[in-house]
């Protein structure tokens, strides 16, 4: 169960930002696996001054309560306690680059404190959000911070926008390179810096997202048909890729709910 306040994204930010929202959640599970979706997020924990990153070796790393969750190439485990009251800016694929000086590839697969990216302005933003009287005012402050941070850079890059859209539809990387008239090396370098992942890896994740969106929740899935529709070679290819990107098999996949397909509750240890 939870409550949400969503702010309409202004036109100037729409090419870069998918949503700006405040969420209050109550979770019955202790941990959950978040599946890769090709997006970066700015996250603010409004309850505690911390965000947690579960590393592959089993350790847990903490940063301050406001940070950038870079584009992830693999599933990651998170603590729902960090999401009890949270502000989230979900950037569009390839949309985070105007707001951060470092290339998005530097934050890929990582949780980075905003103070490491914006300096004192990063931690100061969370302080201002805590002082704001309503969720609506908090979201206005976040929007204003984004506009101020990228005032001189809010011009969509046409090549990046085309590549992101085409790869998201399943167009082969080679065809995108030909259409843009660039050398493969130059395209891969530019795309990776702006989007956070190399184009083939990004395309694989977006294919996985097309699959998740196609899985019916009211009847058994026809995996062979879904494999053909979503661009997999065959059902075996789908299952291998699903296990790699979801950390489980298609048959055992149980998302938080039908609308939050990238969040998979995990059993207690």
N, C-alpha and C positions, 0 to 999 in steps of 0.2 A: 504494500500500500504506500502511496506517496502523493505529494502535492507538487505542482509545477507552475511556475510563472514564466511565460515565454515573451520575449520582446521582439517586435517586428524589426528585422534587420533593415537599416536604411539603404537606399539605392546605391549609395557610393561604396558600401561595404559588401553588397550582394555578390559580386564576382568572387569574393574571397571568403566570406563567412556564411556558413549554412544556418547556424542558429546561435542565439544567445539566451540562456535559460537559467533559472534558479530552481533547484529541486530539493525537496525534503522527502526522505525515504525512510522506511522502516523495514529492515531485512530480517528474515528468519534464518538465514544461513551465515556462516562465519567467513567464508571466502568464496570468490567466484573467479572464473576464467574469462577474460575479455579477449575476444577473437579479433584478429587484424582486419582493418577495413580500409586502409590507405589514407586515413585522415590524421591530422594532428589536432590536439585540443589544448586550450588554456583552461586550467582547472583551479578553482579556489575552494578550499575547505573552510567553511564558515563556522565550524564547531571547534576545531583544534588547529593550532599552527603547525600542521604537518601534513605531508603526503607520503605514502609508502610505496616502495618499489620492491617487489619480490624478485630476487635474482635467481638465475638458473641453478646456482649452487646451494639454494635453500636459505640463504641469508636475506634479511630484509633491510633495505636502505631507506633512510628518511631524509626528506628535504623539507624546507619551510612550506607553509600552508598555501602557497600560490606558485604554480609552475606550469611549464609546458610539457605535455606528454607527446613526445615525438612520434612520427609515423612508425608503427611497429611491424616488423617483418614476420612475427610469430605470435602465438597466443601468450598472454601474460596473466599472472595471478595477482589480484588486487584484494584489498581489505575493504569490505563494504562500509566499515566504520568511517572511512574517509569520505563516503558519499551520503552521510546522514543529512547534511545540509551543505549543498555544493552549488557553486556557480560554474557553468561550463560554456565555453565558447567552442563550438565545433566548426573548425575551418573546413572549407571545401577541399577536395583533393587538389594539392598544389596551391592552396590559398593562403598559407601561413607566412610565406616568405617576405611580404612587405613589412611585417611587424617585428622582424628580428634581423639583426645585422649578420649573424652567423648563418651559413647555409643550412637548410633544413636537414641535409644529410648528417650534419654534426650531432643532431638530436635524435636521429633515428633509433628506435628501440629503447630510448632513455626517458627518464623523468628528470627534468632540469628545473631547479628553482628559478623563479622569475628574477630574483635579485642577481643571479649569475648572468642573466641576459639583458636586463634593463638597469642594473645597479640599484641604487637606493629607491628609484622610482618603482621598482617591482614590489618590494616589501611595503612601501608607502601606499601602494594601491590597495593592498589587503586591509591596511589600517583604516583607510577611508571607507572601504566597503563595510567594515564592522561598525563604523559610526553612522552609516546611512540608516534611516528609520524604517524603510520598507524594502521589500524585494524589488519593486519597480524602480526605486531610486538607485539601488545597487546595480541593476542592469544598465541604467542610464550612465552611471559612472564608468562601467566597463566599456560601453560603447564609446564614450568620450575619450577614454584612455587609448583605445585602438585608433581612433581618428587622429588624435594628437601624435601618436607614435609613428604613423605612416602617412602623414599629411602630404608629403612630397612624393610618395611612391604608389599611390592608389591608381595606377594605370595598369589594367590587365595586360599580361603578355600574351599576345595572340597565339604564338607558337605553343606555349605551354598549355593554354586553354584547349587548343585543338588536340594536342597529343593526349591530354588527360581524358577528354571526351571520347576520342577514337579508341584508345586502349581500353577504356571502360566498357565500350561496346563489343570488344573482342577483335578489333582490327589488328593484324599482325604488326609487330614493331617495325619490320622492314618496310611495310607499306606506309607507315607513318613517317619514317625517315625519308622515303622517296617523295612523299607529298610535300614535306617541308623543304626539300632541296638542300639538306645539310649532310655533312659527313656523319657516319654512325658515331664516331668518337665524340664529335662536338655535340651531337644531340644527346648522347648518354650523359655527358658531363653536365650540360645545362639542365636537363630534366632531373637528374639526381640531386643537384644543388637546390632546385626549387621545390621539388615534390618530396624529397627525402629518401626515395628508393630508386634503384635503377629501373628503367622502363619494363623489362621483362618481369621483374619481381612485382612491380606495381600491377601489371596486367594480370598476373596470376592471382593476386589478392582480390582484384576487382571481379575476376571470373568467379572466385569463391563467394563473393558477396552476391553476385547474380544467382548463384546456386542457393544460398541461404534464403534469399527473397522468394525463391520458387518452391521451397519445400512446403507442402500443405500441412496444416496443423489439425485438420479435421478428418484425415483419412491417411492410410499408408502411402508412402512415397513410392513412385515408380522410378527407381534410381537409374535404370538404363535409359529411360526417356529423358530424365533430367540431365544425364551426362551428355546426350546428343544435343539437347536444347542449349546447354550452357557452354559448350565448346570443349568438352573433354574428349579424349580419344575413344574411351569406352568406360564401362562401369568400374573396372579395376583401377583405371587412372583416377577417376573421381574419388574412389575410396582411399587411395594412397594420399592424394592431395588433401582430402578432408581430414584424415588422421594427422597430417603434418600441421595444418593450419588451425584445427579445432582442438587438438589434443585428445580426441576421442574418435570413435567410429560414427558413421552416419546413423546406425541403428541405436546408439547410446546417447546421441545428442539430445539434450533437454534444456532449451533456453529458459531464461527467467520468465518470459511470457512471449506471446506471439508478436508483440511489437518491439521487444528488446532481444533480438535474435543473436546479438553479439555478446550477450552476458549469460554465462552458464554457471549456475550455483554448483559448488563443490561440497561433497560430504565432509563432515568434521573428521579430523584425524583421530 
